[in-house]
Amino acid sequence: MNDGGTFGGYTRWAVVFLIIFVLFILLVPYAKEVCTTVPVY
Protein backbone atom coordinates (compact mmCIF):
# COMPACT_ATOMS: atom_id res chain seq x y z
CA MET A 1 0.00 0.00 0.00
CA ASN A 2 1.35 3.42 -0.94
CA ASP A 3 0.84 6.29 1.50
CA GLY A 4 0.44 9.25 -0.82
CA GLY A 5 0.51 7.71 -4.27
CA THR A 6 1.73 10.03 -7.01
CA PHE A 7 1.02 13.06 -4.85
CA GLY A 8 3.19 11.57 -2.11
CA GLY A 9 6.11 11.21 -4.50
CA TYR A 10 5.53 14.75 -5.77
CA THR A 11 5.47 16.07 -2.22
CA ARG A 12 8.73 14.27 -1.46
CA TRP A 13 10.49 15.93 -4.41
CA ALA A 14 8.88 19.27 -3.53
CA VAL A 15 10.27 19.05 0.00
CA VAL A 16 13.74 18.15 -1.27
CA PHE A 17 13.69 21.01 -3.77
CA LEU A 18 12.43 23.41 -1.11
CA ILE A 19 15.24 22.47 1.29
CA ILE A 20 17.88 22.93 -1.44
CA PHE A 21 16.31 26.25 -2.48
CA VAL A 22 16.29 27.58 1.10
CA LEU A 23 19.89 26.52 1.68
CA PHE A 24 20.91 28.16 -1.59
CA ILE A 25 19.20 31.45 -0.64
CA LEU A 26 20.88 31.38 2.78
CA LEU A 27 24.37 30.48 1.52
CA VAL A 28 24.63 32.85 -1.45
CA PRO A 29 24.62 36.13 0.57
CA TYR A 30 27.00 34.55 3.10
CA ALA A 31 29.40 33.52 0.33
CA LYS A 32 29.23 37.01 -1.19
CA GLU A 33 29.91 38.60 2.19
CA VAL A 34 32.93 36.37 2.77
CA CYS A 35 34.28 37.06 -0.71
CA THR A 36 33.89 40.82 -0.38
CA THR A 37 35.14 41.14 3.21
CA VAL A 38 38.07 38.74 2.78
CA PRO A 39 40.08 39.75 -0.28
CA VAL A 40 42.17 37.03 -1.90
CA TYR A 41 45.62 38.14 -2.97
C-alpha positions as CSV (number, residue, x, y, z in Angstrom):
1,M,0.0,0.0,0.0
2,N,1.3,3.4,-0.9
3,D,0.8,6.3,1.5
4,G,0.4,9.3,-0.8
5,G,0.5,7.7,-4.3
6,T,1.7,10.0,-7.0
7,F,1.0,13.1,-4.9
8,G,3.2,11.6,-2.1
9,G,6.1,11.2,-4.5
10,Y,5.5,14.7,-5.8
11,T,5.5,16.1,-2.2
12,R,8.7,14.3,-1.5
13,W,10.5,15.9,-4.4
14,A,8.9,19.3,-3.5
15,V,10.3,19.1,0.0
16,V,13.7,18.1,-1.3
17,F,13.7,21.0,-3.8
18,L,12.4,23.4,-1.1
19,I,15.2,22.5,1.3
20,I,17.9,22.9,-1.4
21,F,16.3,26.2,-2.5
22,V,16.3,27.6,1.1
23,L,19.9,26.5,1.7
24,F,20.9,28.2,-1.6
25,I,19.2,31.4,-0.6
26,L,20.9,31.4,2.8
27,L,24.4,30.5,1.5
28,V,24.6,32.9,-1.5
29,P,24.6,36.1,0.6
30,Y,27.0,34.6,3.1
31,A,29.4,33.5,0.3
32,K,29.2,37.0,-1.2
33,E,29.9,38.6,2.2
34,V,32.9,36.4,2.8
35,C,34.3,37.1,-0.7
36,T,33.9,40.8,-0.4
37,T,35.1,41.1,3.2
38,V,38.1,38.7,2.8
39,P,40.1,39.7,-0.3
40,V,42.2,37.0,-1.9
41,Y,45.6,38.1,-3.0
